[in-house]
């Protein structure tokens, strides 16, 4: 993990929240100078919207930003099972608890543990490799 990010969003639909988080992650990756990014999502609906670049009017501005990132970076999208998304779930819970936004430059506590467990399971071949943004 290079960085982790969480941000509290007022009541939003899940699709908006997932796309918003992805765009913010891509911005952070670009700021780090990364040009090849792998994004994992546990939502098939969001993955479908990304691949078709079609969605509700409420997410059109996010899809426009995604198109811009695709012109500047190589971005791969993969679906993962919900169980492989525990670190992202923890970040979402932190955002709800703190009701703020925060960039973490190094994982600590439970987040660190979840990432290490995830990497361990991946090393054993139980789940596929991912990049947490």
Buried (B, 14 or more C-beta within 10 A) or exposed (E): BEBBBBBBBEEEEEBBBBBBBBBBBBBBBBEEEBEEBBBBBBBEEBBEBBEEEEBEEEBEEBBEBBEEBEEEBEBEBBEBEEEBBBBBEBBBEBBEEEEEEEEBEEBEEEBBBBBEEBBEBBEEEEBEEBBBB
